[in-house]
Amino acid sequence: MAVTPSDVKAKLPEFTSLNDSIIQLCLDAAERRVNLCAWGDLADDGILYLTGHLLKLREQGDALAAGPVQSERVLSVNASYAIDSSVAASALGSTAYGRYYLDLRSLVFGARKL
């Protein structure tokens, strides 16, 4: 089954207000990056979450999201963000959708480095 803009809106509701043509552009980009034969039954999930990642990056512009807050100080404003070093090196680690895609990818391809 091919993932559609309606599927994206149903499963990732933060994107319901987006125009279908914008979602389709990101879906097309995600589909080019997910090999259906290699991904098998998880291909649609991979496409869905990679699309969510691409939509989130589009929304953020050039600024990539940081990871979860590891520590924080209010006076003098100091914060640290926790992202595993293997994920931090990848732009996919910059959004929750990208991190979910990475988890799926590790199920498909095992622990080997891609």
N, C-alpha and C positions, 0 to 999 in steps of 0.2 A: 504494500500500500504506500502510495506517495503521500508525504506530509504536505498539507495545504495551509494557507493563511488562516483558515477557520480552525484547524487543529492547533496552530500556534496560539491563537486567541483563547481557545478553550482550555489548553493546558498551561499556558503562561499568561494569566489574565492581566498582568501589568501592561501587556501590549494590545489590549482590546481597542484602544482609541486610535491605533495606527492604521493608516491606509493599507489595504491589502497589497498594493503594488510595492510598497516599501518592504513589507514582510516578504513578498515574493522575491525581491532582489537578494535579500539575505538568505532565504531558503535556497535559491539557485547557487549561491556561493557555498553554502554548507553542503549541498548535494555533490558539488564538484570535489569536496574534500573527504567524503565518506564513501569508501569502496563497498558497494552493496554485497559483493561476493564475500569479502573478508569479514564484514560486520554481521552478515547473516540476519538473524531475528532481531538484533539490536540496532540495525541500521536506521530505522525510523527514529528511535530514541536518540541516537547520535546526531542525526540531522536536526531534530527538534531542539536539543540543548545547544548545539553549535549555532543554530539560528538565533536562539535566545542570547547567546554570548555576543554574536555580531550585532544584534539589535541594541544590546546594552552599550557596546562600544560606540555605536553610532550616536546613541543618546548622550554619551559622555564626551563626545568630541575627541580631542587628543588626550584628555586626562584619563588615566587608567585608575580604576578603583583599587584602593589598598585592601589588604586582608583584614581579618578580624582584629579588633583592638586587643593588644596584649597587655599594655599598661597605659596609664593616662594620669596627667597631673593638670589641675585646673589653673592654679596660679602659675604664671610663667608659661602656660600652655605647652605642654610636652606630651607627646603620644608616640607609642610604638605599635607597629602592626605585625601580626604573626602570619607569615605564609611560609610553608615548608620550602626549603631551598630548591628542591627539584621543581616545585610548582612556580616559585617566584621567577625563575629564569624564563618562564614561558608566558606570553601574553594571555594564554588561556587561563592562567591562574588569577587573572585580574578581575574576573566576575564569578559569581556563584554558578552561573550557567556553564561557564568555561571549566570550572573545577568539576562539575558534575559530568561534563563531557569527558574530561580526563579520567575520571573514575570508570566510566563506561569503556573508554578506550583501553584501560588497563585490563578490564575483563576480557575484551576481545583479543588483545595482543599479549597478555601476560605482563610480567614485570620488566621485560626488555625495554631498553631505551629506544625511543623512536626518533 
